[in-house]
Amino acid sequence: MCVPVVKQNTYQARNIDIIIIIIKGAMRVIVTARQTLTPGYERTLQRLVGILGVISKNPSNPNFDQFIFESISALMRYEMITLNFSFSPR
């Protein structure tokens, strides 16, 4: 009985590693693409926020969470630069 549990944990660990690699790659694309994502940023932002909603129910992987937050912040930062938003300190 111990062997399937070990195999399952190994399988889950590999899946988590693959998912982290994918979201890290997506974050790097967003950071590299910068303002060129402007035409489709809304759809991308909605997808990232949807993923954030799912992981907020059970935040079990801090690395994945970090990459989601960085992706959202990079997308918003570059979109705000494109739209010329400026925030003045009070």
C-alpha positions in Angstrom: 0.0 0.0 0.0 2.9 2.4 0.5 4.2 2.1 -3.0 1.1 3.7 -4.8 1.1 6.6 -2.3 4.8 7.3 -3.2 4.1 7.1 -6.9 1.1 9.4 -6.5 3.1 11.9 -4.6 5.9 11.7 -7.2 3.3 12.2 -9.9 1.7 15.1 -8.2 5.1 16.7 -7.5 6.0 16.4 -11.2 2.7 18.0 -12.2 3.2 20.9 -9.8 6.7 21.4 -11.2 5.3 21.5 -14.7 2.6 23.9 -13.8 5.1 26.2 -12.1 7.3 26.1 -15.2 4.3 27.1 -17.4 3.2 30.0 -15.2 6.8 31.2 -14.9 7.0 31.1 -18.7 3.8 33.0 -19.0 5.1 35.6 -16.6 8.3 36.0 -18.5 6.3 36.5 -21.8 4.2 39.2 -20.1 7.3 41.0 -18.7 9.1 40.7 -22.1 6.2 41.7 -24.3 5.3 44.8 -22.3 3.0 47.1 -24.2 2.7 44.8 -27.2 0.1 42.8 -25.1 -2.2 45.9 -25.0 -4.7 44.6 -27.6 -5.5 41.5 -25.7 -4.6 42.5 -22.1 -8.2 42.3 -20.9 -8.7 38.7 -21.7 -5.2 37.8 -20.3 -6.0 39.7 -17.1 -9.4 38.0 -16.7 -7.7 34.6 -17.1 -5.1 35.5 -14.5 -7.7 36.8 -12.1 -9.7 33.7 -12.6 -6.7 31.5 -11.7 -6.1 33.8 -8.7 -9.7 33.2 -7.6 -9.2 29.5 -7.7 -5.9 29.4 -5.8 -7.2 31.8 -3.2 -9.5 29.1 -1.9 -6.5 26.9 -1.1 -3.2 28.6 -1.4 -0.9 25.6 -1.1 2.0 26.6 -3.4 3.7 29.9 -2.7 5.8 29.8 -5.8 2.8 29.5 -8.1 1.1 32.3 -6.2 4.1 34.5 -6.5 4.2 34.1 -10.3 0.5 34.8 -10.6 0.8 38.0 -8.7 3.9 39.1 -10.6 2.1 38.3 -13.9 -0.9 40.4 -12.9 1.2 43.3 -11.7 3.4 43.3 -14.8 0.3 43.3 -17.0 -1.3 46.1 -15.1 1.9 48.2 -15.0 2.5 48.0 -18.7 -1.1 48.7 -19.5 -1.1 51.8 -17.3 2.0 53.0 -19.0 0.2 52.6 -22.4 -2.9 54.4 -21.2 -0.8 57.2 -19.6 -2.2 56.9 -16.2 -0.4 58.8 -13.6 -0.9 58.8 -9.9 0.0 61.9 -8.0 0.9 61.6 -4.3 -1.4 63.3 -1.8 
